[in-house]
Amino acid sequence: MERATTQTRLRERAPERFVPLRRELGVSTFGINQIVLEPGQRGRIHRHLRQEEVYLVLSGTLSLLIDGEEMELEAGELIRVAPECRRQLANRGPGPLSVLALGGANPHEGRDGEAFESFHAEHGAPPQELPLPPDLDQGELRA
């Protein structure tokens, strides 16, 4: 894993249905991709051997078929799909659809974070043991 930051941007519209954000960002430990479908477009029916996926609808309405059963998700809604479930994403319209797809196959390593009181602090602590910092002063807010 590189010790750096990388950056990309979500697409409002894209020439391809699948935007490989994972590759653009250099992410190696989980999948993150954007799916952009125009009205009437759909993806392949697929499933995974080990990877569970979460779909976050960014805009539009997702028609999601799970093992042939259809459900609709609106902007702001998320759904987790188990690896063995066959799924297909479709856009029945009326406008474009944008979905963020997140996937992973290994157990999540929870509570591996380390929190610091400042950027100069040498030693960290588990986040739950360090109080939240004070909120920004009014003068630090953008107008």
SEDOTI-217253 format. One line per 10 residues: number of its first residue (from 1); their letters; for each residue x, y, z of N, C-alpha, C. Coordinates in Angstrom, 1 decimal, padded with zeros to 4 digits. Atoms other than C-alpha are relative to their C-alpha. Layout:
N
NUM> a> X Y Z X Y Z X Y Z  ...
//
This chain:
143
1> merattqtrl> 000.9 -001.2 000.0 000.0 000.0 000.0 000.9 001.2 000.0  -000.8 -001.3 000.1 001.4 003.4 -001.0 -000.2 000.9 001.1  000.1 -001.0 -001.0 002.1 006.0 001.6 -000.2 001.3 -000.6  000.3 -001.3 000.7 000.5 008.9 -000.2 -001.5 000.1 -000.1  001.4 -000.2 000.3 -002.8 010.3 -001.2 -000.2 000.0 -001.5  000.3 -000.1 001.4 -004.5 010.0 -004.5 -001.5 000.5 -000.1  001.3 -000.7 000.0 -007.6 011.8 -005.7 -000.6 -000.2 -001.4  000.8 000.0 001.2 -010.3 011.5 -008.4 -001.3 000.6 000.2  001.2 -000.7 -000.1 -013.7 012.8 -009.1 -001.1 -001.0 -000.5  001.1 000.8 000.5 -017.1 011.1 -009.4 -000.5 000.6 -001.4
11> reraperfvp> 000.5 -000.5 001.3 -018.7 011.4 -012.9 -001.5 000.2 000.0  001.5 -000.2 000.2 -022.1 013.0 -013.5 -000.5 -000.8 -001.1  000.3 000.9 001.2 -022.1 011.3 -016.9 001.3 -000.6 -000.4  -001.2 000.7 000.4 -019.5 008.9 -018.2 -000.1 -000.7 -001.4  000.0 000.7 001.2 -018.6 007.5 -021.6 -000.2 -001.5 000.1  000.1 001.4 -000.3 -018.5 004.0 -020.0 -001.0 -000.1 001.2  000.9 000.2 -001.1 -021.0 002.5 -017.6 000.7 -000.3 001.3  -000.8 000.3 -001.2 -018.3 001.4 -015.2 001.2 000.9 000.1  -001.1 -000.9 -000.2 -015.9 003.9 -013.8 000.9 -000.6 001.0  -000.9 000.7 -000.9 -012.9 002.2 -012.2 000.7 000.8 001.0
21> lrrelgvstf> -000.5 -000.9 -001.0 -012.4 004.4 -009.2 001.1 -000.7 000.8  -001.0 000.7 -000.8 -010.4 001.7 -007.4 001.3 000.1 -000.7  -001.2 -000.1 000.7 -007.8 001.7 -010.1 000.5 001.4 -000.1  -000.4 -001.4 000.0 -007.8 005.5 -010.4 000.6 000.5 001.3  -000.5 -000.4 -001.3 -007.2 005.8 -006.7 001.2 -000.8 000.5  -001.0 000.9 -000.5 -004.8 002.9 -006.4 -000.4 -000.8 001.3  000.5 000.7 -001.1 -007.0 001.2 -003.8 000.3 -001.5 -000.2  -000.3 001.4 000.1 -005.8 -002.3 -003.1 -000.7 -001.0 001.0  000.6 000.8 -001.0 -007.8 -003.5 -000.1 -001.5 -000.2 000.0  001.4 000.1 000.2 -011.4 -003.1 -001.2 -000.4 000.6 -001.4
31> ginqivlepg> 000.5 -000.6 001.2 -013.4 -002.3 -004.3 -000.8 001.2 000.2  000.8 -001.2 000.0 -014.8 001.1 -005.0 -000.1 000.5 -001.5  000.2 -000.3 001.4 -016.3 001.9 -008.4 -001.3 000.8 -000.1  001.3 -000.7 000.3 -019.0 004.1 -009.9 -000.6 -000.6 -001.2  000.8 000.6 001.1 -021.7 002.8 -012.1 -000.9 001.2 -000.5  000.8 -001.1 000.5 -023.3 005.4 -014.4 -000.9 -000.6 -001.2  000.9 000.5 001.0 -026.4 004.3 -016.4 -001.0 001.0 -000.5  001.0 -000.9 000.6 -028.5 006.3 -018.8 -001.3 -000.8 000.0  001.2 000.7 000.0 -032.2 005.5 -018.9 000.0 -001.1 -001.1  000.0 001.2 000.9 -032.7 002.0 -020.4 001.2 -000.8 000.1
41> qrgrihrhlr> -001.2 000.8 -000.1 -029.2 000.8 -019.7 000.0 -000.8 001.3  -000.1 000.9 -001.1 -028.4 -002.1 -017.4 001.4 -000.7 000.0  -001.3 000.7 -000.1 -025.4 -004.0 -016.2 -000.2 -001.5 -000.2  000.1 001.4 000.2 -024.6 -007.7 -016.5 -000.6 -000.6 001.3  000.3 000.8 -001.1 -026.2 -010.3 -014.2 001.3 -000.6 000.5  -001.2 000.5 -000.5 -023.4 -011.2 -011.9 -000.1 -000.4 001.5  -000.2 000.3 -001.4 -022.4 -012.6 -008.5 001.5 -000.1 000.3  -001.4 000.1 -000.4 -019.2 -012.9 -006.5 000.2 -001.3 000.8  -000.3 001.2 -000.7 -017.4 -015.9 -005.0 000.2 000.4 001.5  -000.3 -000.3 -001.4 -016.3 -014.1 -001.8 -000.4 001.5 000.4
51> qeevylvlsg> 000.2 -001.5 -000.3 -017.0 -010.3 -002.1 -001.4 000.4 000.2  001.3 -000.6 -000.2 -020.0 -008.7 -000.5 000.1 001.4 -000.6  000.0 -001.3 000.6 -021.0 -005.4 -002.1 -001.1 000.9 000.7  000.9 -001.0 -000.5 -022.7 -002.2 -000.9 -000.2 000.9 -001.2  000.4 -001.0 001.0 -024.5 000.0 -003.4 -000.6 001.2 000.6  000.5 -001.3 -000.5 -025.0 003.7 -002.6 -000.5 000.7 -001.2  000.6 -000.8 001.2 -027.4 005.5 -005.0 000.3 001.4 000.2  -000.4 -001.4 -000.1 -025.9 008.9 -005.6 -001.0 000.9 -000.6  001.0 -000.8 000.6 -028.5 010.2 -008.0 -000.8 -001.0 -000.9  000.9 000.8 000.8 -031.5 008.8 -009.9 -000.7 -001.1 000.8
61> tlsllidgee> 000.7 001.1 -000.7 -033.4 005.6 -009.1 000.6 -001.3 -000.5  -000.6 001.3 000.4 -031.7 002.2 -009.1 -001.1 -001.1 000.0  000.8 001.2 000.0 -033.8 -000.8 -010.2 001.0 -001.2 000.2  -000.9 001.1 -000.3 -031.9 -003.7 -008.6 -000.7 -001.3 000.1  000.5 001.4 000.0 -032.7 -007.3 -009.4 000.9 -000.9 000.8  -000.8 001.0 -000.8 -031.6 -009.8 -006.7 -000.7 -001.3 -000.2  000.5 001.4 000.3 -032.0 -013.4 -007.8 -001.4 000.1 -000.8  001.2 -000.2 000.8 -034.7 -012.1 -010.2 -001.1 000.9 000.6  001.0 -000.8 -000.7 -036.7 -010.1 -007.7 000.5 001.5 000.0  -000.3 -001.4 000.2 -036.8 -006.3 -008.4 -000.4 000.8 001.2
71> meleagelir> 000.3 -001.0 -001.0 -036.5 -003.5 -005.9 000.5 001.3 -000.5  -000.5 -001.3 000.4 -036.0 000.2 -006.3 000.6 000.7 001.2  -000.7 -000.8 -001.0 -033.6 002.4 -004.4 000.2 001.4 -000.5  -000.1 -001.4 000.3 -033.6 006.2 -004.4 001.3 000.6 000.4  -001.3 -000.7 -000.4 -030.7 008.7 -004.0 000.1 000.0 001.5  -000.3 000.0 -001.4 -029.2 008.4 -000.6 -000.2 -001.3 000.7  000.3 001.3 -000.6 -030.3 004.8 000.0 001.2 -000.9 -000.3  -001.0 001.0 000.2 -027.8 001.9 000.4 -000.6 -001.3 000.2  000.4 001.4 -000.2 -028.1 -001.8 000.2 001.3 -000.9 000.0  -001.1 001.0 000.0 -025.7 -004.7 001.0 -000.5 -001.2 -000.7
81> vapecrrqla> 000.3 001.2 000.8 -025.7 -007.7 -001.3 001.0 -001.1 000.3  -000.9 001.1 -000.3 -024.2 -011.0 -000.2 000.6 -000.6 -001.2  -000.7 000.4 001.2 -021.7 -012.6 -002.5 -000.8 -001.0 -000.9  000.6 001.1 000.8 -023.8 -015.6 -003.6 -001.3 000.5 -000.7  001.2 -000.5 000.7 -026.8 -013.4 -004.7 000.4 000.5 -001.4  -000.1 -000.5 001.3 -027.1 -012.9 -008.4 -000.7 001.4 000.0  000.6 -001.3 000.0 -027.7 -009.2 -009.1 000.2 000.6 -001.3  -000.1 -000.8 001.3 -028.3 -006.8 -012.0 -000.5 001.4 000.4  000.4 -001.4 -000.2 -028.4 -003.0 -011.9 -000.6 000.5 -001.3  000.6 -000.5 001.1 -030.7 -001.2 -014.2 -000.6 001.4 000.3
91> nrgpgplsvl> 000.6 -001.3 -000.1 -032.0 002.3 -014.9 -001.2 000.1 -000.9  001.3 -000.1 000.7 -035.7 002.5 -015.8 -000.4 001.5 -000.3  000.2 -001.4 000.2 -035.4 006.3 -015.9 -000.8 000.7 001.1  000.0 -000.8 001.2 -036.5 009.0 -016.2 001.4 000.6 -000.3  -001.3 -000.6 000.2 -033.0 010.5 -015.7 001.2 -000.9 000.2  -001.2 000.8 -000.2 -029.4 009.3 -015.4 000.1 -000.6 001.4  -000.2 000.6 -001.2 -028.4 007.0 -012.6 001.5 -000.1 000.4  -001.4 000.1 -000.4 -025.2 007.1 -010.6 000.0 -000.7 001.3  -000.1 000.9 -001.1 -024.3 004.4 -008.1 001.5 -000.2 000.4  -001.3 000.3 -000.5 -021.2 004.0 -005.9 000.0 -001.5 000.5
101> algganpheg> 000.0 001.4 -000.3 -020.3 000.3 -005.6 001.3 -000.2 000.9  -001.1 000.3 -000.9 -018.1 -000.8 -002.6 000.0 -001.5 000.3  -000.1 001.4 -000.2 -016.9 -004.3 -002.2 001.2 -000.4 000.8  -001.1 000.6 -000.8 -014.7 -006.4 000.1 -000.2 -001.4 000.3  000.1 001.4 -000.2 -013.9 -010.0 000.7 000.6 -000.5 001.3  -000.7 000.4 -001.2 -011.8 -010.1 003.9 -000.7 000.6 001.2  000.6 -000.5 -001.2 -013.0 -009.6 007.4 000.5 001.4 000.3  -000.3 -001.4 -000.3 -013.1 -005.9 008.4 000.9 000.0 001.3  -000.9 -000.2 -001.2 -010.3 -004.9 010.9 -000.5 001.2 000.7  000.5 -001.1 -000.7 -012.3 -002.8 013.2 000.9 000.5 001.1
111> rdgeafesfh> -000.7 -000.6 -001.2 -010.8 -000.5 015.9 001.5 -000.1 -000.2  -001.4 000.0 000.1 -007.4 -000.4 014.3 000.5 001.5 -000.2  -000.3 -001.4 000.1 -007.4 003.4 014.3 000.9 000.5 001.2  -000.8 -000.6 -001.0 -005.1 005.6 016.3 -000.2 001.5 -000.1  000.4 -001.4 000.0 -006.0 009.2 017.3 001.1 000.8 000.7  -001.0 -000.8 -000.5 -003.7 012.1 018.1 -000.6 001.3 000.4  000.5 -001.3 -000.4 -004.2 015.4 020.0 000.5 001.1 -000.9  -000.4 -000.9 000.9 -002.2 017.2 017.4 000.9 -000.7 -001.1  -000.8 000.5 001.0 -000.2 016.7 014.2 001.4 -000.2 000.4  -001.4 000.1 -000.5 003.0 017.0 016.2 000.1 -001.0 001.1
121> aehgappqel> -000.1 001.0 -001.0 002.1 014.4 018.8 000.7 -001.2 -000.5  -000.8 001.2 000.4 004.4 011.4 018.7 -000.8 -001.3 000.3  000.7 001.2 -000.4 002.1 008.9 020.4 -001.5 000.2 -000.1  001.4 -000.1 000.1 -001.5 008.1 019.7 -000.7 -000.9 001.0  000.8 000.8 -000.9 -004.3 006.4 021.5 -001.2 -000.5 -000.7  001.2 000.5 000.7 -007.4 004.4 020.6 -001.0 001.2 -000.1  000.8 -001.2 000.2 -009.9 007.0 019.2 -001.1 000.2 001.1  001.1 -000.1 -001.0 -012.6 006.2 021.8 000.6 000.5 001.3  -000.6 -000.5 -001.2 -010.1 007.2 024.5 000.4 001.4 000.0  -000.4 -001.4 000.2 -009.3 010.6 023.1 -001.3 000.9 -000.2
131> plppdldqge> 001.2 -000.8 000.2 -012.0 013.3 023.5 000.0 000.7 -001.3  000.1 -000.7 001.3 -013.2 015.1 020.4 000.6 001.4 000.2  -000.5 -001.3 -000.1 -011.5 018.4 019.7 -001.1 001.0 000.1  001.0 -001.0 000.0 -013.3 021.7 020.2 -000.4 000.3 -001.4  000.4 -000.4 001.3 -015.4 022.9 017.3 000.8 001.2 -000.5  -000.7 -001.2 000.6 -013.9 025.5 014.9 -000.6 001.3 000.5  000.5 -001.3 -000.3 -014.1 029.1 015.9 -000.8 000.6 -001.2  000.8 -000.7 001.1 -016.6 031.3 013.9 000.9 000.6 -001.1  -000.9 -000.6 000.9 -013.6 033.0 012.3 000.7 -001.0 -000.9  -000.6 001.0 000.9 -012.4 029.7 010.8 -001.0 -000.5 -001.0
141> lra> 001.0 000.5 001.0 -015.7 029.1 008.9 000.0 000.8 -001.3  000.1 -000.7 001.2 -016.1 030.0 005.3 -001.3 000.7 -000.1  001.3 -000.8 000.1 -018.6 032.7 004.5 -000.9 -000.5 -001.0
//
